Amino acid sequence: MPKTLIEPFRIKSIEPIRVTTRAERERMLQAAQLNVFKLRAEDVLIDWLTDSGTGAMSSRQWGAIMEGDESYAGARSFYRLERVIRDLTGMPHFIPTHQGRAAEKVLFTAACKAGDLVPNNCHFDTTRANLEYLGVEALDLVIAEGLQPSLVHPFKGNIDLARLEALLHKDAARIPFGMLTVTNNTGGGQPVSMANIRDCAALLHRHGKPFVMDVCRFAENAMFIKMREPGYENKTVREIAQEMFSYADGATMSAKKDGMVNIGGFIVLRDERWLEPVRNGLILMEGFPTYGGMAGRDLEALAVGLEEGMQEDYLRYRLRTAEYLGERLDAAGVGFVRPTGGHAVYIDARTVLPEMPVQHYPAWALCNALYLEGGIRGVEVGSVMFGKRLDDGTETYHSMELVRLAFPRRMYTQSHFDYAAEVIAEVKDKAASIRGVRITRQPRQLRHFTADFEWV
Ligand SMILES: *Cc1c(COP(=O)(O)O)cnc(C)c1O
């Protein structure tokens, strides 16, 4: 077998991307107040802002779009997707929503009350926000290894079972259910092992608590288990995913990730415990139970996408792509969160800009430099995103300064990754000329999306 791992698809329909000059990019970044969120997408050459809903659908999915049954109640498209989801998850109740955060909102509104506490390996930001909005405490219990960027561990998304057990002894009355997020997005797209999923479920069940999974990247997680966990090397990704689901009592999903579609989500439930309030909440907040938040055509595209997202040659290419960029960064002396995760590579900006003080937001500065140098858009995960300006004008800073490059599914080829690796290496060589930034205007919450900056 040749060693080169190729993209397991060919291209039928293309979308041009525009090469700009450095002078143009300087003008456009200035017009965006040095905030890449405010760039127009058509002014970006390689857009790695997020992998959420940004991927390419297949010709089979586009074909399925035409099959969409847009009936208000009882649409054929609902029953088709229900069959696919029941077979995958083994759970009888499928509730479609418009995206993952809507699934969270509907489920949490039905299952939690103010004062409750929900443990997870790491809550994704919308999961945390939906819980906190209801007055529920969202607690992260990822293993200590999961918090050390340069430490290599096969399952850095695992939950710390000893801490979970202590919590169940101490605070049982406040805990409506426990969660695991697969893969652990917040922790760098790191997988959770089957043993950890199984033990977490057993521990919760011993204490009479249901187990809910956030399964946005269930297929990537299953592929990591196949590649890294002894005993799973000869199982199919579908079998591994089915086993993962078999331990859970319910799950929330953003179909914009491993559902391989541009919009959609769902809840699945094993029993009737929350079904009635979930259905009522769905009708109130999303739509009638057989379409929820989705059009019939989107239900069809998802039915195909869930199957395609589990294809092993696709998953091998996807995980290898991130790993390959990691190898190129390594060769250039650029640090990143190790091992590379499923959907993204997180550059450690401190290894590129070791001298820049945190007050000048080095990860934000690196993000801007990647755009200026090569038209690449990533996202800062550092002190702009997680720091805060206090009322007395002082700031708190984040413990890490990372730039996340998240890869849309089936969109970019190896030459795009080679190009990006060259741009990053070039930026590292020119690090001495990279300027930091200061904030000139910021909202009180989620400041990274809309804040304005100037060069220091
Ligand atoms: C994207 C994501 C969500 C939220 O899904 P949306 O479709 O963006 O609303 C929840 N959890 C995780 C782990 C995610 O990655």
The ligand as a MOL file (V3000), in Angstrom:
LIG
                    3D

  0  0  0     0  0            999 V3000
M  V30 BEGIN CTAB
M  V30 COUNTS 15 15 0 0 0
M  V30 BEGIN ATOM
M  V30 1 C -21.1630 22.8280 18.9110 0
M  V30 2 C -21.3540 22.1700 20.2090 0
M  V30 3 C -22.5360 22.3300 20.9440 0
M  V30 4 C -23.6340 23.2720 20.5320 0
M  V30 5 O -24.1570 22.9850 19.2800 0
M  V30 6 P -24.7140 24.1120 18.2830 0
M  V30 7 O -25.2330 23.3370 17.1270 0
M  V30 8 O -23.5820 25.0280 17.9400 0
M  V30 9 O -25.8010 24.8380 18.9960 0
M  V30 10 C -22.6520 21.6260 22.1310 0
M  V30 11 N -21.6650 20.8360 22.5850 0
M  V30 12 C -20.5050 20.6780 21.9120 0
M  V30 13 C -19.4440 19.7730 22.4580 0
M  V30 14 C -20.3090 21.3320 20.7030 0
M  V30 15 O -19.1510 21.1750 20.0530 0
M  V30 END ATOM
M  V30 BEGIN BOND
M  V30 1 1 1 2
M  V30 2 1 2 3
M  V30 3 2 2 14
M  V30 4 1 3 4
M  V30 5 2 3 10
M  V30 6 1 4 5
M  V30 7 1 5 6
M  V30 8 2 6 7
M  V30 9 1 6 8
M  V30 10 1 6 9
M  V30 11 1 10 11
M  V30 12 2 11 12
M  V30 13 1 12 13
M  V30 14 1 12 14
M  V30 15 1 14 15
M  V30 END BOND
M  V30 END CTAB
M  END
